[in-house]
Amino acid sequence: MRIVQFRLTAAFMALALGFAAPIASAAPTIIRSVQNGAWSTSATWEGGAVPSAGQSVLIRPGHTVVYDVASDVKIRAVHVSGKLSFAPMQHTRLVVGLIKISGGDDVSEDGFECDAHSGAGEGVLEVGTAQQPIDAAHTATIRLSYIEGTDKNSWPAIVCCGGRMDFYGAVMNRTWLKLGVTAKAGDTRVVAEEPLSGWRAGDRVIITATTGTRDAGGTRRLPKRNQKVYTEERIIRGIEGAGVQLDQPLAFEHLGVGEYRGEIANLSRNVIVESADPAGDRGHTMYHHGSSGSISYAEFRHLGKENVLGRYSIHFHKVGDSMRGSSVIGASIWDSANRWVTIHGTNHLIVRDCVGYQSVGHGFFMEDGTEVYNVLDRNLAVQAYHGKKIKDSVLPFDQNEGAGFWWANNLNTFTRNVACENDRYGFRFEATATSEFKPTLLIEQPDGSRAAKDIRTLPFVRFEANEAHCDGLYGVNIGEGVNHVGPDVRHPLVIRDLKIWQVHYGFRPEIPSMLVEHLRLDYAEYGVYHPDYDHHVYRDVYVGHADTEPFNRGLDDDSKQYGPLVVEGLRFEGVSSPRSMWIQISDDNPTGTATSYFSDVKVIGKGGRSIVNRGEGPRPEPTTEHGVSVYFSDYYGPGRHAMIVSTRSPEYRSDPSRFHAEAPLTGDESRVAEVHDVAVPKLLDPVDDLPPTTVVTSVVHKDGKLLVRGTSADNGAIARVLVNSKEAKMAAGGFGEWEIDLDGATKEIEAHAVDAAGNVERTRKGVDVAQVSSVNN
């Protein structure tokens, strides 16, 4: 009786003092599985009742529950310590506040960082498997719905704490392709470059921009949009071969012929993770260290918590190499309030054939600078928006300005990716030393150990066949902020087959020791912009329709060149303004080693520009002992070279009579002299001493065999991939995909690669077939 009286008195006193007494919320009811069975079967559950609204569920270790309903009943939480498997041959829908995959009898509702999770590897969430994806005629949907009273920074969510989480939808031959025919404004049909399979009427598609404003500022995000958007969203009415019938006419032209073409991308999948209230409290997904599982042809829409650190649409959180073998393939991630795919402290992840569309902040994002040996291949990034700098971001220099692809460690593979209409950058590598951040981090080595390395000095594994078009400020920005620190000349940053068009600033190569081969820059206000020419080599470069500065001086307005530059094969074409010059001379030579060598330079068509001259804008008075001379090899004939200098350079001022004006080679502030016996130096001496890395991504039973697929990555050519001592078949295209059939009784799989230089992979992960034969590892 006293206790009751005390509580009443406490409540009365609280009201008298002007504040409400705290009322403890009742603990959620926990419904536990008692055996294997269907979700809809009462015998599956303790107490003989199917889980109902507001209840929490525990699937106990050793139990498999098949989710077999399409329900709008909101479940508070599902704790998966056994296995929750979605029925693959019927429509299913689960509305839930939290799914947590862990071990034991844990029913806690916090622990989103999974610091103390136990029973690693026990819990399993299967929304389709590699062996049996969700049937193409059906959908499986997880709708994440906020539960009142829970932490809004973390709920709703799907969190994998050391268990396994798989999403497998119906396979498509391609999730996005280039257009095969130009689509005109008013057309209701577009044609892809090849026939489509797995696409169907009712799917949501985007047709990307091929027109750009080339404006340096602004955003494409509603409702703050102040940039015109040319990417168009439509619904498919019908498919015939490569032809796609749309529900509405197009408002703009989309190029589909020639070298510069737009894309058509499918956003729809039959496995869906979504937020119940996109305008309210959105959901997110996380994999933690020690987890396993993969994502294949699934759709993640309306996810991500804006401005909240670590709450992203798809998030691999500090898993190191504990998830080697995991992949995100064929996924669609759209309308994200916080990134598409975040790779944080994670190595050896494969992200391929994904479509990212509309994200606040960077889209495909590597978070802390330790991430290595990941493969981002053939992904499409459209409209990553300028967001706010996220509080407590790991890297203090990351302003979250909206890059399609953003990273701080180059030791990864980027191949066949396309960025379009992103607010700030198509691609951006940034690693800036500050008082808050020292760029020397512990990095995984080829033998699996970890060592302290300055991340600014690491080369790409591979950066090849990427493209940026119609982006905001920059197409490709490599190294802004590294402050003259880069790889050495034996391990240069190698960029091949890069295409950039319809942007403001085209290509910013601000890192020493760089080899660029087969660069195409067209319709950019600035071509090669703000470069740090220090042991840079360019081969086969085309710059077209760059009205302002086609080939910039060293560090632009600073006009400083720190080292030598060699350019072999340079074409200029199409300029509307006769002012300025094609190639700018740098004024200052701080190291005394800066010299530029050009060969095979051609200007296609008519143009009133001089070929070589001092830069525009600020023209700092030279302060160094030597200027930066520009040599054109064999300009006057074999062995007869042109030496071009600035009229402000010490070389010119010491002997002006040696030089003369010669239009169009020179301009108003440049002069030329014929010279002989000038040898073009060998600036780079690349060595391939990096072993390849291999990931087994899929093991499936097929016709009494095991069909094993994987990816090998290397900075050179892969010579062989050996799987259980048998040679795998490499896929066409040369980007490391392979497959092999093994005997169906195989218990263990070990795969490794050998590259053309003879480097043998040193880190190998054995695969237990019993654990992965129906799922990705």
Secondary structure, DSSP 8 states (H G I E B T S, - for coil): -HHHHHHHHHHHHHHHTTS----------EEEB-SSEETT-GGGBGGG----TT-EEEE-TT-EEEE--EEEEEEEEEEESSEEEE-TTS-EEEEEEEEEE-STT---S--TT-TT--STT--EEEES-SSS---TT--EEEEE---TTS-TTT-SEEEESSSEEEEE----S-SEEEBSS-B-TT-SEEEBSS--SS--TT-EEEE--S-----SS----SSS--S----EEEEEEEEETTEEEESS--SS-B--SSS---EEEE---SEEEEES-TTSS--EEEEETT-B--EES-EEES---TT-TT--SEEEEEEETTTTT-EEES-EEEEESS-SEEEEEE-S-EEES-EEEEEES-SEEE-SS---S-EEES-EEEEEE-----TT-SSTT-----EEEEES---SEEES-EEES-SSEEEEE-----SS--SEEEEE-TTS-EEEEEGGG---SEEES-EEES-SSEEEEE-TTSTT----TTS-EEEEEEEEEEEEEEEEE-SSSEEEEEEEEEEEEEEE-S---SSEEEEEEEEES--SEEE--TTGGG-B--S-EEEEEEEEE--S---SEEEEE--B-TTS---EEEEEEEEES----EEEEE-SS------SSS---EEEEEEEETTEEEEEEETTSHHHHH-GGG-B--TTTB-TTEEEEEE-----------------EEEEEEEEEETTEEEEEEEEE-SS-EEEEEETTEE-EE-TTSSSEEEEEEETT--EE-EEEEETT--B------EEHHHHTTS--
